[in-house]
Amino acid sequence: MRNTPIDYTIVKEKIEASGIPVVGKAKIREIVKLVNEIEQATGDKFIRMEMGVPGLPPAEVGVNAEIQALRDGVASKYPMIDGIPELKTEISRFVKNYLDLDVNEQGCIPTVGSMQGGFAAFMVAGRRDVKKDTILFIDPGFPVQKQQLNVLGMKYETFDVYNYRGEKLREKLESYLKKGNISTIIYSNPNNPSWICFTESELQIIGEMSNKYDVVIMEDLAYFAMDFRQDLSQPGVAPFQATVGKYTDNYMLLISSSKSFSYAGQRIGMMVISDTLYKRRFADLKNYYSSDEFGYSMIYGALYALSSGTSHSAQYGLCAILKAVNNGEFNFIEDVKIYGNRANRMKKLFIDNGFKFVYDMDDDKPLADGFYFTVSYPGLGGDELLEELVYYGISAIALGTTGSERTEGLRACVSQIREEQFADLEYRLKRFDEDH
Ligand SMILES: Cc1ncc(COP(=O)(O)O)c(C=O)c1O
C-alpha cells in the first residue's frame, strides 16, 4: 500500500480489472477507458494526455455554413464523389496560399477525414505496380495507419527516424528503396507522436529519393501549419508550410481539418494529388480498378467503393472555412497557437521534475512547442513509466506503440489540459520525482 496522489488501491484494482496485461502496451482507447473508470471511482480528475483530440471549439464559420447547407436540403442529395466544385476550388487555393504549390482542382478531393484519405491512398498508390508491394513508414507514426494496412492485407516496413536525421536520411532511405519493393513512403509532418518537423534539406532528400526510385510520397499534414516557430499564417505570403511537393511531382498530401480547424467530429479532410501523379497511368491498377489512371482509380475506384464521397453538409462547412482562410478573413493559426503556449509551460514542468525529452531537435533547432511532446524518466522503461504515472493522475501513451525505438519514452498530448490543471500537474510531477 503506497501513498500516491490518486488512491493506490483503487488504481491497482482498476488496472487489474481492465484485463490489460501491460498498461504501456495498451491502445489509446484502452487507456481512455481505464482512466475514465479511475476518475469515476476516485472522483479525481486526471491530467489527460493520452488522446490527440482537439481541445478547442470548432471553426464557427464552418458550423454556420453546415447548418445553412442542411436547411437548404443537401442532406437528401448524394454529393459528387470527388467533392462539390466550390470546395475543390477552395482546396486548390489553400494549397497555393499555404504550401505554394499549384494543384489543379481535379486533384483536390474531400475525404472522410485524413483517415479515409490514407486508406484510399494505400489502396491505389500501393497497388500500382505488382513488384512494389510494400509501404515504407518513416516512423514514429500514427498506429492506425498500420492497422489500415493489416486490414488491407498489405505489407509495410518501418524505421525510426531518430538516428537518421539530416543527410543520414538519404542512405537509410536508399537501403530500403534499392530493393525495389517499396511503392510508397509515408510520414507525418509535424510528426505525430514526436513533433519533429523535417527540415527543407530532409524534404529535399525524400523528394530526390522519390524521383530516383519512382516512389509515391504520402505526406500526412495532420497538424497543418502548426510548427509555431515561424509565422505560417498569412495566405500567399512566405514562409509556407514545408512540403515534399517542392522537390518531387510524385506526391499526395493528406490535409486534415481535425486539428487545424478543430473539426474532427465532422470527419472531413482533404486529399491532394499532384497534377503529374493524377494523370500517370499504371497498368497494374487494372487488377483492381476499371482504369489505369491514378486519379481516376482514386475517385471512381477507391473512394467510390469506400463511401461514395464525403458528407455533403461537411463539405459546405469546410468550404466556408477555407474560403475565409484564403481570403485572409480567418487566421486559423491564431486560434490553435494556444497548444504551443501550453506545450511550452508543460514541457518546463516535466523538465523541472527530472524528466528528459526523447525527441528534442530538428537539425540545430530545438523542437517546436506544439500538439505533442515526448518525455522519459531516467531509470524507468516506457511501460513502467506509463503505469506509474497513472497512480499520480497523469495519462499518456507509450512511444513503443508508435514504431519508435525509444521505448523508454511517452507521448504527451497537450490539447485537453486546462489552465486550472497546471497546479495539479506541477504538484503531481513533484511528488512523482520525490518518490522516484
Ligand atoms: C498523423 C495523423 N494522421 C492522420 C490523422 C487522422 O486525421 P483525421 O481526423 O482527419 O482523420 C491523425 C489524427 O490524429 C494523425 O495524427
The ligand as an SDF file (V2000), in Angstrom:
LIG
                    3D

 16 16  0  0  0  0  0  0  0  0999 V2000
   -0.6250   11.6880  -38.1530 C   0  0  0  0  0  0  0  0  0  0  0  0
   -2.0980   11.6420  -38.2850 C   0  0  0  0  0  0  0  0  0  0  0  0
   -2.6410   11.3180  -39.4620 N   0  0  0  0  0  0  0  0  0  0  0  0
   -3.9740   11.2700  -39.6220 C   0  0  0  0  0  0  0  0  0  0  0  0
   -4.8390   11.5570  -38.5940 C   0  0  0  0  0  0  0  0  0  0  0  0
   -6.3110   11.4370  -38.8210 C   0  0  0  0  0  0  0  0  0  0  0  0
   -6.8690   12.6290  -39.1950 O   0  0  0  0  0  0  0  0  0  0  0  0
   -8.4290   12.8180  -39.4350 P   0  0  0  0  0  0  0  0  0  0  0  0
   -9.0470   13.1870  -38.1310 O   0  0  0  0  0  0  0  0  0  0  0  0
   -8.5190   13.9050  -40.4530 O   0  0  0  0  0  0  0  0  0  0  0  0
   -8.9830   11.5250  -39.9590 O   0  0  0  0  0  0  0  0  0  0  0  0
   -4.3200   11.8990  -37.3410 C   0  0  0  0  0  0  0  0  0  0  0  0
   -5.2170   12.1730  -36.2160 C   0  0  0  0  0  0  0  0  0  0  0  0
   -4.8520   12.2070  -35.0620 O   0  0  0  0  0  0  0  0  0  0  0  0
   -2.9150   11.9400  -37.1840 C   0  0  0  0  0  0  0  0  0  0  0  0
   -2.3500   12.2360  -36.0070 O   0  0  0  0  0  0  0  0  0  0  0  0
  1  2  1  0
  2  3  1  0
  2 15  2  0
  3  4  2  0
  4  5  1  0
  5  6  1  0
  5 12  2  0
  6  7  1  0
  7  8  1  0
  8  9  2  0
  8 10  1  0
  8 11  1  0
 12 13  1  0
 12 15  1  0
 13 14  2  0
 15 16  1  0
M  END
$$$$
